[in-house]
Each structure stands twice: as structure tokens, then as C-alpha cells.
Amino acid sequence: MMWWATSGYEPLPMATPNIHPGLRTYRRHVYIAGGLLLIFVGLLIIYYHMGTADTDVVQLPGYHSVPENDKL
């Protein structure tokens, strides 16, 4: 169902024929897939950082963390 089907708005006939009639549905699928991918990547990053909370993967300049095993 088109967005104008329930609003009482009747669109004007297009000057050029619609070459891609399924483009609107395809674009919606791309948006949904992209959103799900962003959520998945975000959760993966959060899960990864929860597992590496005690050791720093990225060392900040001038800051050195020593893991518990390497302390003398």
C-alpha cells in the first residue's frame, strides 16, 4: 500500500513512467538491513570490550598498563 493510499491525497500522473516500481520496497529493505547491521556491530563491540575490560588493547600515549600476569 502506498503512503498516499490512506491520506486522501491523489497523486498527479507522472510525466515519465516509473522505471523501477519496486525501488521503494528495495530501499526500505536496505535501510532495515543497514540498521540491523549497525545494531549487530555495536553489540559485538560492546561484548568485545566487556571481555577486555582489564587489559587495554589500544595503548594511549604516555600510558602503560601492565596485565596482572606480568607484574613482578
OpenMM code with the backbone's topology and positions (N, CA, C; nanometers):
from openmm import Vec3, app, unit

residues = "MET MET TRP TRP ALA THR SER GLY TYR GLU PRO LEU PRO MET ALA THR PRO ASN ILE HIS PRO GLY LEU ARG THR TYR ARG ARG HIS VAL TYR ILE ALA GLY GLY LEU LEU LEU ILE PHE VAL GLY LEU LEU ILE ILE TYR TYR HIS MET GLY THR ALA ASP THR ASP VAL VAL GLN LEU PRO GLY TYR HIS SER VAL PRO GLU ASN ASP LYS LEU".split()
positions = [
    Vec3(0.0847, -0.1188, 0.0000),
    Vec3(0.0000, 0.0000, 0.0000),
    Vec3(0.0886, 0.1242, 0.0000),
    Vec3(0.0587, 0.2149, -0.0886),
    Vec3(0.1392, 0.3363, -0.0984),
    Vec3(0.1089, 0.4297, 0.0177),
    Vec3(0.1977, 0.5249, 0.0391),
    Vec3(0.1820, 0.6162, 0.1522),
    Vec3(0.0644, 0.7095, 0.1329),
    Vec3(0.0224, 0.7322, 0.0076),
    Vec3(-0.0877, 0.8244, -0.0165),
    Vec3(-0.2216, 0.7531, -0.0226),
    Vec3(-0.2215, 0.6209, -0.0052),
    Vec3(-0.3462, 0.5464, -0.0212),
    Vec3(-0.4428, 0.5731, 0.0938),
    Vec3(-0.3927, 0.6027, 0.2116),
    Vec3(-0.4795, 0.6243, 0.3274),
    Vec3(-0.4908, 0.7707, 0.3647),
    Vec3(-0.4175, 0.8601, 0.2979),
    Vec3(-0.4172, 1.0001, 0.3386),
    Vec3(-0.5198, 1.0832, 0.2628),
    Vec3(-0.5886, 1.0247, 0.1644),
    Vec3(-0.6841, 1.1010, 0.0873),
    Vec3(-0.6198, 1.1870, -0.0191),
    Vec3(-0.4894, 1.1743, -0.0378),
    Vec3(-0.4175, 1.2527, -0.1381),
    Vec3(-0.4052, 1.1709, -0.2651),
    Vec3(-0.4490, 1.2266, -0.3752),
    Vec3(-0.4390, 1.1565, -0.5032),
    Vec3(-0.3223, 1.2146, -0.5819),
    Vec3(-0.2176, 1.1387, -0.6073),
    Vec3(-0.1007, 1.1950, -0.6748),
    Vec3(-0.1303, 1.2246, -0.8212),
    Vec3(-0.0588, 1.3208, -0.8759),
    Vec3(-0.0714, 1.3524, -1.0172),
    Vec3(-0.0033, 1.2432, -1.0989),
    Vec3(-0.0520, 1.2160, -1.2182),
    Vec3(0.0159, 1.1160, -1.3020),
    Vec3(0.1562, 1.1638, -1.3377),
    Vec3(0.2500, 1.0722, -1.3336),
    Vec3(0.3889, 1.1096, -1.3566),
    Vec3(0.4129, 1.1339, -1.5054),
    Vec3(0.4997, 1.2304, -1.5347),
    Vec3(0.5313, 1.2601, -1.6738),
    Vec3(0.6111, 1.1464, -1.7361),
    Vec3(0.6991, 1.0850, -1.6573),
    Vec3(0.7768, 0.9718, -1.7071),
    Vec3(0.7293, 0.8466, -1.6357),
    Vec3(0.7224, 0.7357, -1.7040),
    Vec3(0.6778, 0.6126, -1.6377),
    Vec3(0.7772, 0.5689, -1.5303),
    Vec3(0.7240, 0.5010, -1.4315),
    Vec3(0.8078, 0.4539, -1.3219),
    Vec3(0.8911, 0.3366, -1.3729),
    Vec3(1.0223, 0.3593, -1.3868),
    Vec3(1.1087, 0.2553, -1.4428),
    Vec3(1.1339, 0.1460, -1.3387),
    Vec3(1.1456, 0.1854, -1.2114),
    Vec3(1.1712, 0.0887, -1.1046),
    Vec3(1.0530, 0.0883, -1.0084),
    Vec3(0.9518, 0.0062, -1.0343),
    Vec3(0.8349, 0.0083, -0.9454),
    Vec3(0.8644, -0.0463, -0.8063),
    Vec3(0.9657, -0.1329, -0.7926),
    Vec3(0.9947, -0.1908, -0.6624),
    Vec3(1.1063, -0.1214, -0.5886),
    Vec3(1.1435, -0.0004, -0.6329),
    Vec3(1.2587, 0.0665, -0.5724),
    Vec3(1.2289, 0.1092, -0.4295),
    Vec3(1.1042, 0.1504, -0.4029),
    Vec3(1.0692, 0.1957, -0.2683),
    Vec3(1.0804, 0.0803, -0.1687),
    Vec3(1.0302, -0.0364, -0.2073),
    Vec3(1.0390, -0.1528, -0.1186),
    Vec3(1.1843, -0.1966, -0.1024),
    Vec3(1.2601, -0.1915, -0.2111),
    Vec3(1.4009, -0.2303, -0.2049),
    Vec3(1.4786, -0.1369, -0.1131),
    Vec3(1.4514, -0.0070, -0.1223),
    Vec3(1.5209, 0.0897, -0.0379),
    Vec3(1.4857, 0.0657, 0.1090),
    Vec3(1.3606, 0.0298, 0.1357),
    Vec3(1.3209, 0.0013, 0.2737),
    Vec3(1.3971, -0.1197, 0.3269),
    Vec3(1.4118, -0.2214, 0.2447),
    Vec3(1.4874, -0.3393, 0.2876),
    Vec3(1.6325, -0.3034, 0.3159),
    Vec3(1.6906, -0.2154, 0.2346),
    Vec3(1.8294, -0.1744, 0.2567),
    Vec3(1.8417, -0.0996, 0.3888),
    Vec3(1.7460, -0.0109, 0.4181),
    Vec3(1.7500, 0.0627, 0.5447),
    Vec3(1.7375, -0.0320, 0.6638),
    Vec3(1.6463, -0.1283, 0.6548),
    Vec3(1.6274, -0.2231, 0.7654),
    Vec3(1.7531, -0.3078, 0.7840),
    Vec3(1.8099, -0.3563, 0.6740),
    Vec3(1.9310, -0.4384, 0.6837),
    Vec3(2.0475, -0.3566, 0.7389),
    Vec3(2.0600, -0.2316, 0.6962),
    Vec3(2.1673, -0.1467, 0.7481),
    Vec3(2.1519, -0.1187, 0.8959),
    Vec3(2.0299, -0.0948, 0.9399),
    Vec3(2.0065, -0.0713, 1.0824),
    Vec3(2.0380, -0.1940, 1.1661),
    Vec3(1.9962, -0.3104, 1.1186),
    Vec3(2.0266, -0.4334, 1.1920),
    Vec3(2.1768, -0.4591, 1.1950),
    Vec3(2.2455, -0.4269, 1.0859),
    Vec3(2.3907, -0.4454, 1.0827),
    Vec3(2.4592, -0.3523, 1.1819),
    Vec3(2.4131, -0.2269, 1.1903),
    Vec3(2.4714, -0.1334, 1.2868),
    Vec3(2.4486, -0.1809, 1.4300),
    Vec3(2.3280, -0.2304, 1.4588),
    Vec3(2.2995, -0.2811, 1.5932),
    Vec3(2.3894, -0.4001, 1.6246),
    Vec3(2.4049, -0.4915, 1.5281),
    Vec3(2.4874, -0.6102, 1.5498),
    Vec3(2.6327, -0.5726, 1.5745),
    Vec3(2.6859, -0.4805, 1.4944),
    Vec3(2.8254, -0.4387, 1.5117),
    Vec3(2.8428, -0.3683, 1.6458),
    Vec3(2.7464, -0.2854, 1.6842),
    Vec3(2.7545, -0.2178, 1.8135),
    Vec3(2.7545, -0.3161, 1.9291),
    Vec3(2.6673, -0.4155, 1.9236),
    Vec3(2.6646, -0.5163, 2.0299),
    Vec3(2.7932, -0.5981, 2.0313),
    Vec3(2.8482, -0.6255, 1.9133),
    Vec3(2.9739, -0.7002, 1.9061),
    Vec3(3.0876, -0.6211, 1.9698),
    Vec3(3.0928, -0.4906, 1.9437),
    Vec3(3.1968, -0.4068, 2.0035),
    Vec3(3.1796, -0.4007, 2.1553),
    Vec3(3.0554, -0.3860, 2.2014),
    Vec3(3.0310, -0.3824, 2.3460),
    Vec3(3.0731, -0.5146, 2.4100),
    Vec3(3.0365, -0.6266, 2.3463),
    Vec3(3.0727, -0.7572, 2.4005),
    Vec3(3.2244, -0.7763, 2.4034),
    Vec3(3.2922, -0.7288, 2.2986),
    Vec3(3.4379, -0.7413, 2.2924),
    Vec3(3.5040, -0.6585, 2.4017),
    Vec3(3.4544, -0.5382, 2.4240),
    Vec3(3.5140, -0.4538, 2.5265),
    Vec3(3.4818, -0.5036, 2.6668),
    Vec3(3.3694, -0.5725, 2.6839),
    Vec3(3.3401, -0.6306, 2.8150),
    Vec3(3.4395, -0.7419, 2.8464),
    Vec3(3.4829, -0.8159, 2.7452),
    Vec3(3.5788, -0.9229, 2.7677),
    Vec3(3.7191, -0.8722, 2.7894),
    Vec3(3.7504, -0.7530, 2.7417),
    Vec3(3.8859, -0.6990, 2.7543),
    Vec3(3.8856, -0.5741, 2.8415),
    Vec3(3.8094, -0.5798, 2.9510),
    Vec3(3.7985, -0.4614, 3.0361),
    Vec3(3.9239, -0.4416, 3.1206),
    Vec3(3.9961, -0.5514, 3.1548),
    Vec3(4.1103, -0.5387, 3.2449),
    Vec3(4.2398, -0.5097, 3.1691),
    Vec3(4.2466, -0.5441, 3.0416),
    Vec3(4.3674, -0.5156, 2.9638),
    Vec3(4.3314, -0.4193, 2.8525),
    Vec3(4.4193, -0.3260, 2.8216),
    Vec3(4.3938, -0.2258, 2.7192),
    Vec3(4.4490, -0.2738, 2.5858),
    Vec3(4.3631, -0.2809, 2.4864),
    Vec3(4.4065, -0.3205, 2.3533),
    Vec3(4.4787, -0.2038, 2.2869),
    Vec3(4.4213, -0.0849, 2.2987),
    Vec3(4.4817, 0.0345, 2.2403),
    Vec3(4.5516, 0.1107, 2.3514),
    Vec3(4.6821, 0.1264, 2.3394),
    Vec3(4.7584, 0.1974, 2.4416),
    Vec3(4.7534, 0.3470, 2.4136),
    Vec3(4.7133, 0.4234, 2.5127),
    Vec3(4.7148, 0.5683, 2.4981),
    Vec3(4.8584, 0.6180, 2.5110),
    Vec3(4.8937, 0.7257, 2.4428),
    Vec3(5.0311, 0.7764, 2.4542),
    Vec3(5.0621, 0.8231, 2.5960),
    Vec3(5.1768, 0.7783, 2.6472),
    Vec3(5.2157, 0.8138, 2.7827),
    Vec3(5.1479, 0.7312, 2.8893),
    Vec3(5.0711, 0.6310, 2.8502),
    Vec3(5.0001, 0.5484, 2.9481),
    Vec3(5.0331, 0.4027, 2.9199),
    Vec3(5.0816, 0.3325, 3.0207),
    Vec3(5.1195, 0.1928, 3.0034),
    Vec3(5.0491, 0.1100, 3.1092),
    Vec3(4.9673, 0.0173, 3.0642),
    Vec3(4.9009, -0.0713, 3.1587),
    Vec3(4.9754, -0.2044, 3.1613),
    Vec3(4.9894, -0.2607, 3.2781),
    Vec3(5.0585, -0.3883, 3.2949),
    Vec3(4.9543, -0.4925, 3.3325),
    Vec3(4.9374, -0.5981, 3.2529),
    Vec3(4.8427, -0.7029, 3.2911),
    Vec3(4.8839, -0.7687, 3.4227),
    Vec3(4.7879, -0.8304, 3.4882),
    Vec3(4.8123, -0.8896, 3.6199),
    Vec3(4.9196, -0.9979, 3.6139),
    Vec3(4.9283, -1.0724, 3.5038),
    Vec3(5.0232, -1.1834, 3.4951),
    Vec3(5.1672, -1.1347, 3.4867),
    Vec3(5.1902, -1.0160, 3.4314),
    Vec3(5.3265, -0.9697, 3.4074),
    Vec3(5.3841, -0.8894, 3.5230),
    Vec3(5.3065, -0.8677, 3.6279),
    Vec3(5.3588, -0.7903, 3.7409),
    Vec3(5.4571, -0.8768, 3.8197),
    Vec3(5.5657, -0.8157, 3.8630),
    Vec3(5.6669, -0.8897, 3.9399),
    Vec3(5.6296, -0.8932, 4.0877),
] * unit.nanometer
topology = app.Topology()
chain = topology.addChain("A")
for resn in residues:
    res = topology.addResidue(resn, chain)
    for name in ("N", "CA", "C"):
        topology.addAtom(name, app.Element.getBySymbol(name[0]), res)
